């Protein structure tokens, strides 16, 4: 990763929709060449709108951005030639095979005829679709379609790749396979990856740096390790044997700090005072029997909670990113 050279530079980027708030409200960010940048936030936070602007599919209301050294408004054709993009809605024809999609995409990018077949076969094998390459896409699973979309985005060897929630709805095995490929692209090929996600584990595992967006604004940005270190304090979660004792557990834990979201039937506290041993003694003194007691290190969800006042894992809802505002 070359931190001195920037693949993506954004200053004061704004997008407003009619009859709605600012979907993106003056964000600044910079992504170095070869970096995996995780853009983390709930549905409706502004992630996809940002990606649509950076990939030239949606004009900004204000602000500037350069991708691959090119201005997204004045040099949009050069931006599109420099990037690959796998967005939330894959533009796949159900009646074409995976291989036909690859050949068509290669032709659209002007690859020589001999190179089209070679590059198509190489990418289909890389994403694990070589055995399904000649099947029509209408018979593909969701995970297979996502992997084909990634292969299509890579057909012209782009140095910058935008992935908009690429693993949403995938099973764990498909998600893991896609994570491995994204990590390989950055590590071995030097590809800059701009990854939007609402999955904490995904950002933690893949991203060199994370930008947390909420309400159209970036509320925190750093490496996952540094963001979690800012929180510093661990949390303790206690599950009482008797569910009716949950209120007493909450009362006891609240002596040690602020309560935080917990698993069903449990209560949790961010430790501001005392340690795990103190909590155990307090529960014992109250005569509360617990089925489970665990100490948890800070997570990115804790960071999101500290920055916004709510948990990311419970804030997404079922809404789509398009709910950010009414498009013109």
RODO-2510 file (C-alpha; in nm, 4 decimals, decimal comma):
residues 328
     n   res          X          Y          Z
     1     x     0,0000     0,0000     0,0000
     2     x     0,1411     0,3390    -0,1018
     3     x     0,0063     0,5836     0,1567
     4     x     0,1684     0,8788    -0,0200
     5     x    -0,0432     0,8384    -0,3330
     6     x    -0,4182     0,8733    -0,3129
     7     x    -0,6505     0,6621    -0,5247
     8     x    -0,9619     0,8432    -0,3985
     9     x    -0,9820     1,2013    -0,2688
    10     x    -1,3098     1,3541    -0,1516
    11     x    -1,3690     1,7075    -0,0211
    12     x    -1,6989     1,8434     0,1042
    13     x    -1,9085     1,5981    -0,0984
    14     x    -2,2829     1,6599    -0,0744
    15     x    -2,5882     1,4961    -0,2284
    16     x    -2,9367     1,6300    -0,1701
    17     x    -3,2584     1,4723    -0,2977
    18     x    -3,5862     1,6489    -0,3491
    19     x    -3,8226     1,6315    -0,0507
    20     x    -3,5576     1,4734     0,1646
    21     x    -3,2590     1,5489     0,3875
    22     x    -2,9022     1,5480     0,2656
    23     x    -2,8187     1,1853     0,1936
    24     x    -2,4492     1,2780     0,1995
    25     x    -2,3672     1,5850     0,4051
    26     x    -2,0244     1,7273     0,3255
    27     x    -1,7914     1,4306     0,3707
    28     x    -1,4116     1,4372     0,3382
    29     x    -1,2016     1,1247     0,2918
    30     x    -0,8868     0,9993     0,1227
    31     x    -0,7992     0,6409     0,0280
    32     x    -0,4403     0,5425    -0,0495
    33     x    -0,3394     0,3260    -0,3420
    34     x    -0,3640    -0,0424    -0,2518
    35     x    -0,5726     0,0230     0,0599
    36     x    -0,8934    -0,1562     0,1559
    37     x    -1,1226     0,1157     0,2912
    38     x    -1,4322    -0,0024     0,4754
    39     x    -1,7303     0,2347     0,4674
    40     x    -1,9416     0,1174     0,7590
    41     x    -2,2930     0,2246     0,8508
    42     x    -2,6594     0,1216     0,8717
    43     x    -2,9049     0,1251     0,5820
    44     x    -2,9914     0,4799     0,4824
    45     x    -2,6678     0,6269     0,6215
    46     x    -2,5397     0,7445     0,2830
    47     x    -2,3058     0,4603     0,1863
    48     x    -2,4555     0,3695    -0,1491
    49     x    -2,5218     0,7308    -0,2456
    50     x    -2,1529     0,8027    -0,1883
    51     x    -2,0544     0,5080    -0,4083
    52     x    -2,2932     0,6175    -0,6832
    53     x    -2,1278     0,9601    -0,6877
    54     x    -1,7729     0,8231    -0,6808
    55     x    -1,8532     0,5864    -0,9697
    56     x    -2,0054     0,8795    -1,1694
    57     x    -2,3562     0,7309    -1,1686
    58     x    -2,5002     1,0179    -0,9636
    59     x    -2,3852     1,3817    -0,9787
    60     x    -2,2953     1,5501    -0,6506
    61     x    -2,4899     1,8522    -0,5320
    62     x    -2,1706     2,0124    -0,4032
    63     x    -1,8097     1,9307    -0,3253
    64     x    -1,5394     1,7616    -0,5283
    65     x    -1,3931     1,4140    -0,5674
    66     x    -1,1110     1,2612    -0,7667
    67     x    -1,0903     0,8891    -0,8377
    68     x    -0,7743     0,7532    -0,9962
    69     x    -0,6616     1,1139    -1,0306
    70     x    -0,9677     1,2135    -1,2355
    71     x    -1,2486     1,4503    -1,1414
    72     x    -1,5773     1,2591    -1,1099
    73     x    -1,7740     1,5353    -1,2862
    74     x    -1,5394     1,6822    -1,5489
    75     x    -1,3556     1,3568    -1,6312
    76     x    -1,6258     1,0978    -1,5709
    77     x    -1,5304     0,8856    -1,8758
    78     x    -1,1730     0,8512    -1,7491
    79     x    -1,3000     0,7599    -1,4018
    80     x    -1,5212     0,4841    -1,5417
    81     x    -1,2299     0,3431    -1,7431
    82     x    -1,0128     0,3277    -1,4311
    83     x    -1,2551     0,1570    -1,1941
    84     x    -1,4484    -0,1628    -1,1467
    85     x    -1,7783    -0,1644    -0,9592
    86     x    -2,0021    -0,4333    -0,8145
    87     x    -2,3080    -0,2515    -0,6851
    88     x    -2,6055    -0,3748    -0,4825
    89     x    -2,8176    -0,4575    -0,7869
    90     x    -2,6191    -0,6684    -1,0310
    91     x    -2,7119    -0,5926    -1,3937
    92     x    -2,7204    -0,9537    -1,5096
    93     x    -2,9217    -1,0978    -1,7986
    94     x    -3,0939    -1,4166    -1,6757
    95     x    -3,0862    -1,5675    -2,0256
    96     x    -2,7108    -1,5322    -2,0772
    97     x    -2,4545    -1,7735    -1,9346
    98     x    -2,1789    -1,6627    -1,7010
    99     x    -1,9235    -1,7011    -1,9794
   100     x    -2,1360    -1,4965    -2,2217
   101     x    -2,1564    -1,2179    -1,9643
   102     x    -1,7790    -1,2177    -1,9316
   103     x    -1,7179    -1,2067    -2,3071
   104     x    -1,9677    -0,9249    -2,3502
   105     x    -1,8112    -0,7217    -2,0702
   106     x    -1,4637    -0,7794    -2,2135
   107     x    -1,5800    -0,6596    -2,5555
   108     x    -1,7391    -0,3480    -2,4061
   109     x    -1,4050    -0,2649    -2,2446
   110     x    -1,2260    -0,3104    -2,5762
   111     x    -1,0161    -0,6128    -2,4860
   112     x    -0,8604    -0,7883    -2,7901
   113     x    -1,0522    -1,0974    -2,9001
   114     x    -0,7826    -1,3455    -2,7900
   115     x    -0,7482    -1,1810    -2,4523
   116     x    -1,1256    -1,1863    -2,3906
   117     x    -1,1454    -1,5640    -2,3654
   118     x    -0,8278    -1,5956    -2,1597
   119     x    -0,9287    -1,3229    -1,9142
   120     x    -1,2844    -1,4568    -1,8865
   121     x    -1,1701    -1,8101    -1,8079
   122     x    -0,9125    -1,6842    -1,5586
   123     x    -1,1654    -1,4792    -1,3628
   124     x    -1,4411    -1,7411    -1,3715
   125     x    -1,1961    -1,9885    -1,2180
   126     x    -1,0772    -1,7348    -0,9614
   127     x    -1,4300    -1,6730    -0,8311
   128     x    -1,5174    -2,0447    -0,8391
   129     x    -1,7606    -2,0396    -1,1308
   130     x    -1,5650    -2,2401    -1,3880
   131     x    -1,8046    -2,5372    -1,3592
   132     x    -2,1137    -2,3156    -1,3893
   133     x    -1,9746    -2,0880    -1,6613
   134     x    -2,1977    -2,2278    -1,9362
   135     x    -2,5195    -2,2290    -1,7328
   136     x    -2,7752    -1,9510    -1,7718
   137     x    -2,7596    -1,6975    -1,4910
   138     x    -3,1278    -1,7472    -1,4085
   139     x    -3,0227    -2,0750    -1,2459
   140     x    -2,7504    -1,9148    -1,0321
   141     x    -2,7832    -1,8774    -0,6576
   142     x    -2,7461    -1,5374    -0,4948
   143     x    -2,3867    -1,6115    -0,4022
   144     x    -2,3018    -1,7188    -0,7560
   145     x    -2,4492    -1,3979    -0,8965
   146     x    -2,2423    -1,1902    -0,6539
   147     x    -1,9263    -1,3750    -0,7557
   148     x    -2,0042    -1,3286    -1,1253
   149     x    -2,0629    -0,9583    -1,0653
   150     x    -1,7202    -0,9352    -0,8993
   151     x    -1,5574    -1,1121    -1,1947
   152     x    -1,7285    -0,8712    -1,4369
   153     x    -1,5976    -0,5756    -1,2376
   154     x    -1,2417    -0,7098    -1,2709
   155     x    -1,2441    -0,7940    -1,6426
   156     x    -1,0370    -0,4898    -1,7466
   157     x    -0,7831    -0,5097    -1,4607
   158     x    -0,8999    -0,1976    -1,2771
   159     x    -0,6740    -0,0537    -1,0092
   160     x    -0,9701     0,0739    -0,8064
   161     x    -1,2648    -0,1471    -0,7125
   162     x    -1,5938    -0,0344    -0,5572
   163     x    -1,7947    -0,3027    -0,3761
   164     x    -2,1336    -0,1916    -0,2425
   165     x    -2,2450    -0,4350     0,0300
   166     x    -2,1141    -0,7304    -0,1725
   167     x    -2,2018    -1,0020     0,0803
   168     x    -2,5514    -0,8945     0,1840
   169     x    -2,7791    -1,2000     0,1809
   170     x    -2,4992    -1,4511     0,1225
   171     x    -2,4538    -1,7697     0,3215
   172     x    -2,1422    -1,7896     0,5452
   173     x    -1,9461    -2,0039     0,2999
   174     x    -2,0084    -1,7687     0,0048
   175     x    -1,9315    -1,4676     0,2216
   176     x    -1,6009    -1,6177     0,3345
   177     x    -1,5013    -1,7009    -0,0239
   178     x    -1,5685    -1,3454    -0,1363
   179     x    -1,3711    -1,2060     0,1593
   180     x    -1,0738    -1,4207     0,0594
   181     x    -1,0831    -1,2879    -0,2970
   182     x    -1,1090    -0,9243    -0,1889
   183     x    -0,8137    -0,9676     0,0467
   184     x    -0,6128    -1,1352    -0,2298
   185     x    -0,6868    -0,8526    -0,4758
   186     x    -0,5437    -0,5947    -0,2389
   187     x    -0,2534    -0,8062    -0,1140
   188     x    -0,1310    -0,9584    -0,4421
   189     x    -0,2595    -0,7270    -0,7159
   190     x    -0,2379    -0,3944    -0,5345
   191     x    -0,6017    -0,3104    -0,6071
   192     x    -0,7549    -0,0252    -0,4062
   193     x    -1,0874    -0,1457    -0,2630
   194     x    -1,3672     0,0839    -0,1439
   195     x    -1,6034    -0,1485     0,0410
   196     x    -1,9385    -0,0453     0,1855
   197     x    -2,0865    -0,2738     0,4472
   198     x    -2,3155    -0,2941     0,7461
   199     x    -2,1403    -0,6065     0,8720
   200     x    -1,9010    -0,5362     1,1592
   201     x    -1,7019    -0,8555     1,1085
   202     x    -1,6535    -0,7765     0,7399
   203     x    -1,5073    -0,4315     0,8082
   204     x    -1,2947    -0,5627     1,0938
   205     x    -1,1523    -0,8485     0,8888
   206     x    -1,0902    -0,6783     0,5525
   207     x    -1,0378    -0,3072     0,6016
   208     x    -0,7046    -0,1333     0,6561
   209     x    -0,9068     0,1687     0,7658
   210     x    -1,2744     0,2192     0,8441
   211     x    -1,4920     0,5249     0,7967
   212     x    -1,8149     0,5151     0,9987
   213     x    -2,0981     0,7099     0,8362
   214     x    -2,4257     0,8017     1,0024
   215     x    -2,6856     1,0494     0,8825
   216     x    -2,4731     1,1365     0,5802
   217     x    -2,1696     1,2372     0,7884
   218     x    -1,8498     1,0548     0,8742
   219     x    -1,8491     1,0306     1,2537
   220     x    -1,5248     0,8337     1,2961
   221     x    -1,2330     0,7183     1,0814
   222     x    -0,9195     0,5173     1,1581
   223     x    -0,7886     0,1612     1,1588
   224     x    -1,0242    -0,0876     1,3273
   225     x    -0,7658    -0,1421     1,6005
   226     x    -0,7318     0,2277     1,6822
   227     x    -1,1055     0,2873     1,6753
   228     x    -1,1605     0,0046     1,9215
   229     x    -0,8705     0,1260     2,1354
   230     x    -1,0494     0,4617     2,1703
   231     x    -1,3276     0,2811     2,3543
   232     x    -1,0712     0,1006     2,5642
   233     x    -1,3011    -0,0438     2,8256
   234     x    -1,4434    -0,3954     2,7918
   235     x    -1,8039    -0,4880     2,8601
   236     x    -1,9461    -0,7573     3,0863
   237     x    -2,2593    -0,9512     2,9903
   238     x    -2,4545    -1,1545     3,2459
   239     x    -2,7381    -1,4002     3,1804
   240     x    -2,9394    -1,4934     3,4920
   241     x    -3,0571    -1,8497     3,5449
   242     x    -3,4050    -1,7154     3,6198
   243     x    -3,5313    -1,4754     3,3539
   244     x    -3,7311    -1,2909     3,6173
   245     x    -3,4039    -1,1829     3,7757
   246     x    -3,3019    -0,9777     3,4710
   247     x    -3,4124    -0,6510     3,6308
   248     x    -3,1984    -0,7174     3,9383
   249     x    -2,9027    -0,8065     3,7157
   250     x    -2,9391    -0,4739     3,5313
   251     x    -2,9542    -0,2879     3,8616
   252     x    -2,6408    -0,4570     3,9864
   253     x    -2,4441    -0,4093     3,6642
   254     x    -2,5424    -0,0423     3,6412
   255     x    -2,3227     0,0260     3,9443
   256     x    -2,0187    -0,0397     3,7260
   257     x    -2,0983     0,1808     3,4254
   258     x    -2,3503     0,2457     3,1490
   259     x    -2,5679    -0,0394     3,0276
   260     x    -2,5126    -0,1394     2,6646
   261     x    -2,7070    -0,3644     2,4228
   262     x    -2,6979    -0,7313     2,5209
   263     x    -2,8118    -1,0720     2,3994
   264     x    -3,1710    -1,1793     2,4584
   265     x    -3,2279    -1,2627     2,8240
   266     x    -2,9041    -1,0951     2,9308
   267     x    -2,7802    -0,7585     3,0518
   268     x    -2,4474    -0,5916     2,9746
   269     x    -2,2463    -0,2979     3,1047
   270     x    -1,9473    -0,1017     2,9735
   271     x    -1,7035    -0,1162     3,2635
   272     x    -1,6258     0,2332     3,3918
   273     x    -1,5690     0,1236     3,7496
   274     x    -1,4238    -0,1995     3,8848
   275     x    -1,3430    -0,5176     3,6940
   276     x    -1,4902    -0,8617     3,6268
   277     x    -1,4084    -0,9858     3,9763
   278     x    -1,5965    -0,6913     4,1282
   279     x    -1,9003    -0,7725     3,9140
   280     x    -1,8917    -1,1375     4,0222
   281     x    -1,8762    -1,0391     4,3882
   282     x    -2,1648    -0,7926     4,3489
   283     x    -2,3890    -1,0503     4,1789
   284     x    -2,3012    -1,3048     4,4468
   285     x    -2,3766    -1,0553     4,7254
   286     x    -2,7213    -0,9996     4,5714
   287     x    -2,7824    -1,3749     4,5593
   288     x    -2,8226    -1,3710     4,1810
   289     x    -2,7323    -1,6975     4,0100
   290     x    -2,6056    -1,6530     3,6535
   291     x    -2,6027    -1,9082     3,3733
   292     x    -2,3389    -1,7200     3,1752
   293     x    -2,0977    -1,4362     3,2475
   294     x    -1,8564    -1,3121     2,9851
   295     x    -1,6067    -1,0320     2,9364
   296     x    -1,6088    -0,8821     2,5860
   297     x    -1,3334    -0,6726     2,4276
   298     x    -1,4464    -0,3553     2,2471
   299     x    -1,5925    -0,4064     1,8974
   300     x    -1,6702    -0,1765     1,6056
   301     x    -2,0314    -0,1842     1,7206
   302     x    -1,9119    -0,0367     2,0503
   303     x    -1,7374     0,2345     1,8492
   304     x    -2,0574     0,3050     1,6560
   305     x    -2,2547     0,3140     1,9802
   306     x    -2,0075     0,5576     2,1361
   307     x    -2,0165     0,7868     1,8305
   308     x    -2,3911     0,7814     1,7570
   309     x    -2,5659     0,6689     2,0755
   310     x    -2,7097     0,3519     1,9228
   311     x    -2,5989     0,0071     1,8147
   312     x    -2,5194    -0,0493     1,4486
   313     x    -2,6370    -0,4114     1,4652
   314     x    -2,9854    -0,2988     1,5657
   315     x    -3,0147     0,0165     1,3585
   316     x    -3,0309    -0,1106     1,0017
   317     x    -3,3912    -0,2225     0,9868
   318     x    -3,5326    -0,3526     0,6629
   319     x    -3,5068    -0,0306     0,4673
   320     x    -3,3046    -0,0001     0,1513
   321     x    -3,0264     0,2453     0,0902
   322     x    -3,2472     0,4068    -0,1703
   323     x    -3,4683     0,5329     0,1099
   324     x    -3,2156     0,8095     0,1674
   325     x    -3,4170     1,0490    -0,0431
   326     x    -3,6305     1,0934    -0,3472
   327     x    -3,4315     1,0859    -0,6654
   328     x    -3,4913     1,3522    -0,9257
***
